[in-house]
Amino acid sequence: MLTRNWQDVAESMVRSDAHFGTRDGALLRQRLCELVAADTLAVAASVPTLDLKPLQSHAGGFGVRLRSQLRLVLEIADPAIRLVGDGDVDLTKVGAIRILAIEECDEP
C-alpha cells in the first residue's frame, strides 16, 4: 500500500530517528507499518491507533495521527478512485496511497 521509499524509512530505525528524532521516528515507523499491513484504506480506518480522518483542506486527503499536534498526511494514489457526492470515497476500493507530508497541526 505504500511506496518503497517510505517503506525503507519505516524499516530503518537509523534513518527515521535521524530525521524525526527517536520518539517521533518510532511513532512514524509504527504508523507506516500499520498502513503497510492494511490491504485497503477501509482496513486502515478501522485501526484505532491510526486515527485516520479525512482532511477538509484536501479532497481525497487523509490525516494519520502520530502524536498530539503531529500527523502524517496522505492521499489516494489511484487516479481511478473517484470522489463521490460530498467528497466521500469507498475506502474498501483504496489499495494505494501516497504520503504527502509529516506536519505539525492544531489537533490535540
N, C-alpha and C positions, 0 to 999 in steps of 0.2 A: 504494500500500500504506500510506502514511502520510497523516495528515490535513493539510490545507492549512496550518494553523498551524505545525506542525513543519517543513513544507517551507519556509515563509517564513524560519524561523530558520536552516535549513540553507543557504538561498540568500543570506542576509545576513551577510556577514563582520562588519560593524559590530555587528549585534545579538548574534550568538553570542560574539564576542570581548568585548563589553562585559559580557555576563552570566557567561561562563565563563572569561575570560582568553584570551590569544592561543593558548597551547599547547592547552588543553583545548577551546577553541572550534573550532580547526582539526580536532581529532580527532572532535569531535561532528559537524561538517559532513560529514566523510569517511564516518563510520559511517552517518549518516542518508541520505546519497546512495547508499551501498551497499544499504541497506534499500529505498530507493525503487526502485532498479534491479531488485530481486528480485521476480519475479512471485508467488512463494509463499514461505512460511517455509522450505520444504524447500530452495529455492534459496539463501536467506539462510544456512541452516545449513551449506551447502557452501562458503561464503566463509570462508577461514581467518582473515582479519583481524577478522571479526565475533566469532568465538569464541562463538557462540550456545549457551547452556546453559539447560536447564530450571531453574527455581527451586523448590526443595523447599518454601520458605515460602509459595508462592503457586501454587495449582492453575491451570494454563494460563498461568503466567507464565514469562518468559524473561529472561535477562540477556545483554547485549552488552557486551563489554569495550571500554572507551575507552582505558584505560591501567591500570597497576598500581594497585589499590585504588580505581578509579573505573569505574562501569558504568552503562549505560542499562538501565532496567527497562521491559519491555513485556509486554503480554498480548494474547491473541487477541481481536479486536474483534467477530467474527461469532458471535452467540449460537447459530447453528445448528450450529456446530462443537462436538461433544461429546467430552469426555474419555472414553477407554475404559479399562476394567480398572484398571491400576495408575497411571492418570493420564497415559498416553501419548496422543498425538493424531497423526492423519495430517497431517503437515506439508505434504504436497502439496495439501491442501484449504484451507490457511490463506492467504487472499489479503488480509486486512485485520488490522492490528494497532493497538493503542493504546499510546502512550508514557505510562507512569505516573510515572517519576521518573528523575533522574540522581542517583546516590547513591554515597557512599563505601562501600567494602566491605572485608572482610578478605582477599580474594583477592590473591595476589601479582601 
